[in-house]
Each structure stands twice: as structure tokens, then as C-alpha cells.
Amino acid sequence: MKKRPTPPQSPLKPVVFHILLVLTEGERHGYNIVKEVETRTEGELRIEPANLYRTLRTLEAEGLIEESDARPDPRLDDQRRRYFRITDAGRVAVKAEAARFAKLAELARAHRLLG
């Protein structure tokens, strides 16, 4: 019997958090994930292709994402692209991390570090 993967505990690495966050909005292919993360972070987080695919493999092995079988019309998309979607476990992990960030922001406000 194959052992069920255990999702990582919070805190998540920033790249993992941002990838999962992007995937909460729907299925994406690798390049689209990279561009969306870069846009959302205003260029502060740039994911190199080798790091992206290594991270995607890890997230897949942990059961946080899965590859999608759905494909756009071949005339509209490159068939070599792999599309990914977030799993229920991935949603739990990204929500837990967002809650952790909210608590940290609350603490920072209490210490007058944030407006």
C-alpha cells in the first residue's frame, strides 16, 4: 500500500505560497504561473524554470497540486504545456499560511510596525 503524502506544515516557502495562491484561481501552465507570480509580487519574486519544475514536482508529490488532464484547443495552445491545479490539501495549506500571515500582521500592528 502506497503511503499517503503528508502536506507540509506552515510556514510555507514564499515560492510555494505564491504558486498555490495563483492556482487557487484555476488551472495554469508553468509559464503562466511564473508570469503571474512575477506580476503579483511586482517583480520581487522571479521563479527560474528549473526551480519552478522542481517545486511543482515536490508539490505534486506532497499532494498539494495535481496535473490536469484538461487541455485547451490544440490550435490555441502548445500541447507540450503541462497544466496544474490545486488540490483540497493544497487549499488547506495555503489557507493555513494566509492565516499565519494575518496573525503576524496583527502582531506587527500591535507593535505599531504597520499602519
Secondary structure, DSSP 4 states (H G I P E B T S, - for coil): -PPPPPPPPSSPPHHHHHHHHHHTT--EEHHHHHHHHHHHTTTS----HHHHHHHHHHHHHTTSEEE------TTTS-TT--EEEE-HHHHHHHHHHHHHHHHHHHHHHHTTS--
